[in-house]
Amino acid sequence: MHSIRPEKASKVTEIKEILSSAKCIVLVNYCGLTVAEDTKLRSSMRTAGVKYTVVKNTLLRIAAKEAGIEGMDAYLEHNTAIAVAPEDPVEVAKILNDFAKVHKALEVKAGVLDGKMITTDDIKALAALPSREVLLAKMLGSMQAPISGLVNVLQGTIRNFVYVLDAVRKEKESA
């Protein structure tokens, strides 16, 4: 283990807790963003419930090693900020991917999903997924489809029976 000063040990512990407990963490290089752009990014993160913070590469490297995440060292160059999604990994990927499309200075380096390193391509694939609510709605719709189909079939049978009874009634009235 690297020797770190006692005042930095608490920060390493805090970063380790974040790495261990979060569903998804995305590492970004924010160098080149203006203050206004960074403020806009932070605001969009805050409204989505995503924690966005700048971290020192050395402390992040130590915390990742302690958390058992391998392969992060290759991405810890230049400035690093982490975006932490406590619940929905798609949300943080969407926000950063959309922001990086508009602001070329923001570079998505890599990410951690459920304790495993993922690449920028994986993050783009996450961003392409529909949100959790949309996925749940689609799943619920597909679960209800067979039931509603059965109801329609049963209604059709009952409807046809009523038509036959009505035709018999009309025939008897005319006779």
C-alpha positions as CSV (number, residue, x, y, z in Angstrom):
1,M,0.0,0.0,0.0
2,H,1.2,3.5,-0.7
3,S,2.1,5.6,2.2
4,I,-0.2,8.5,2.5
5,R,-0.5,11.3,5.0
6,P,-3.1,10.9,7.7
7,E,-5.1,13.9,6.5
8,K,-5.4,12.2,3.1
9,A,-6.4,8.8,4.5
10,S,-9.9,10.0,5.3
11,K,-10.4,11.2,1.7
12,V,-9.1,7.8,0.4
13,T,-11.6,6.0,2.7
14,E,-14.4,8.3,1.4
15,I,-13.5,7.6,-2.2
16,K,-13.3,3.8,-1.5
17,E,-16.8,3.9,0.0
18,I,-18.1,5.7,-3.1
19,L,-16.4,3.1,-5.4
20,S,-17.8,0.2,-3.4
21,S,-21.3,1.4,-3.0
22,A,-22.2,3.1,-6.2
23,K,-23.9,1.3,-9.1
24,C,-22.0,3.3,-11.7
25,I,-19.1,5.7,-11.7
26,V,-17.8,7.6,-14.8
27,L,-14.4,9.1,-14.9
28,V,-14.1,12.3,-17.0
29,N,-11.4,14.7,-17.9
30,Y,-12.9,18.2,-17.5
31,C,-9.9,20.1,-18.6
32,G,-10.8,22.8,-21.1
33,L,-14.3,23.4,-19.9
34,T,-15.2,27.0,-19.0
35,V,-16.5,27.8,-15.5
36,A,-20.0,28.4,-17.0
37,E,-19.9,25.0,-18.8
38,D,-18.7,23.2,-15.7
39,T,-21.5,24.9,-13.7
40,K,-24.1,23.8,-16.3
41,L,-22.8,20.2,-16.1
42,R,-22.8,20.2,-12.3
43,S,-26.4,21.6,-12.3
44,S,-27.6,18.9,-14.7
45,M,-25.9,16.2,-12.5
46,R,-27.4,17.6,-9.3
47,T,-31.0,17.6,-10.8
48,A,-30.5,14.0,-11.8
49,G,-29.3,13.0,-8.3
50,V,-25.8,12.3,-9.6
51,K,-22.8,13.3,-7.4
52,Y,-20.1,15.0,-9.4
53,T,-16.7,15.7,-7.8
54,V,-13.1,16.3,-8.7
55,V,-10.6,13.8,-7.2
56,K,-6.9,13.5,-7.1
57,N,-5.6,10.7,-9.3
58,T,-3.3,9.4,-6.6
59,L,-6.0,9.1,-4.0
60,L,-8.4,7.6,-6.6
61,R,-5.7,5.0,-7.6
62,I,-5.2,4.0,-3.9
63,A,-8.9,3.8,-3.2
64,A,-9.6,1.7,-6.3
65,K,-6.8,-0.7,-5.3
66,E,-8.3,-1.0,-1.8
67,A,-11.8,-1.5,-3.3
68,G,-10.5,-4.3,-5.5
69,I,-11.1,-2.5,-8.8
70,E,-8.4,-3.4,-11.3
71,G,-7.5,-1.6,-14.5
72,M,-8.2,1.9,-13.4
73,D,-4.5,3.1,-13.4
74,A,-4.5,3.4,-17.2
75,Y,-7.2,6.1,-17.1
76,L,-5.8,8.2,-14.2
77,E,-3.9,10.8,-16.2
78,H,-4.5,14.5,-16.4
79,N,-7.5,16.0,-14.5
80,T,-10.1,13.6,-13.2
81,A,-13.6,14.1,-12.0
82,I,-16.0,11.3,-11.0
83,A,-19.7,11.2,-11.7
84,V,-21.4,8.8,-9.2
85,A,-24.8,7.3,-9.9
86,P,-26.2,5.7,-6.8
87,E,-29.2,4.2,-8.5
88,D,-29.5,4.4,-12.3
89,P,-26.3,3.9,-14.3
90,V,-28.1,4.9,-17.5
91,E,-28.9,8.4,-16.3
92,V,-25.2,9.4,-15.6
93,A,-24.1,7.9,-18.9
94,K,-26.8,9.8,-20.8
95,I,-26.0,13.2,-19.1
96,L,-22.2,12.9,-19.7
97,N,-22.6,11.5,-23.3
98,D,-25.0,14.3,-24.3
99,F,-22.8,16.9,-22.6
100,A,-19.6,15.6,-24.3
101,K,-21.3,15.7,-27.7
102,V,-22.0,19.5,-27.3
103,H,-18.8,20.4,-25.3
104,K,-15.9,18.7,-27.0
105,A,-13.6,19.6,-24.1
106,L,-15.2,17.1,-21.8
107,E,-13.6,13.7,-22.3
108,V,-15.2,10.6,-20.9
109,K,-12.3,8.4,-19.8
110,A,-13.8,5.2,-18.5
111,G,-16.2,3.9,-15.9
112,V,-16.9,1.4,-13.1
113,L,-20.2,-0.6,-13.3
114,D,-20.9,-2.9,-10.4
115,G,-17.2,-3.0,-9.4
116,K,-15.9,-3.7,-12.9
117,M,-14.1,-1.3,-15.3
118,I,-16.0,-0.4,-18.5
119,T,-14.7,1.5,-21.5
120,T,-16.1,4.6,-23.2
121,D,-17.8,2.4,-25.7
122,D,-19.6,0.7,-22.9
123,I,-20.7,4.0,-21.5
124,K,-22.0,5.1,-24.9
125,A,-23.9,1.8,-25.1
126,L,-25.4,2.6,-21.6
127,A,-26.4,6.1,-22.8
128,A,-28.2,4.6,-25.7
129,L,-30.5,2.5,-23.4
130,P,-33.9,3.9,-22.5
131,S,-34.3,5.1,-18.9
132,R,-35.3,2.8,-16.1
133,E,-38.9,4.0,-16.2
134,V,-39.2,3.4,-19.9
135,L,-37.8,-0.1,-19.5
136,L,-40.2,-0.9,-16.7
137,A,-43.1,0.4,-18.7
138,K,-42.2,-1.7,-21.7
139,M,-41.8,-4.8,-19.5
140,L,-45.2,-4.1,-17.9
141,G,-46.8,-3.7,-21.3
142,S,-45.3,-7.0,-22.5
143,M,-46.5,-8.7,-19.4
144,Q,-50.0,-7.3,-19.9
145,A,-50.2,-8.1,-23.6
146,P,-51.2,-11.8,-23.3
147,I,-53.8,-10.9,-20.7
148,S,-55.4,-8.2,-22.8
149,G,-55.3,-10.5,-25.8
150,L,-57.2,-13.1,-23.8
151,V,-59.7,-10.5,-22.7
152,N,-60.3,-9.4,-26.3
153,V,-60.8,-13.0,-27.4
154,L,-63.3,-13.7,-24.6
155,Q,-65.1,-10.5,-25.3
156,G,-65.3,-11.4,-29.0
157,T,-67.0,-14.7,-28.1
158,I,-69.5,-13.1,-25.8
159,R,-70.2,-10.3,-28.4
160,N,-70.9,-12.9,-31.1
161,F,-73.2,-14.8,-28.7
162,V,-75.1,-11.6,-28.1
163,Y,-75.4,-11.0,-31.9
164,V,-76.8,-14.5,-32.4
165,L,-79.3,-14.0,-29.5
166,D,-80.3,-10.7,-31.0
167,A,-80.8,-12.2,-34.5
168,V,-82.9,-15.0,-33.0
169,R,-85.0,-12.4,-31.2
170,K,-85.6,-10.4,-34.3
171,E,-86.5,-13.5,-36.3
172,K,-89.1,-14.6,-33.7
173,E,-90.6,-11.0,-33.6
174,S,-91.0,-11.0,-37.4
175,A,-92.6,-14.4,-37.4
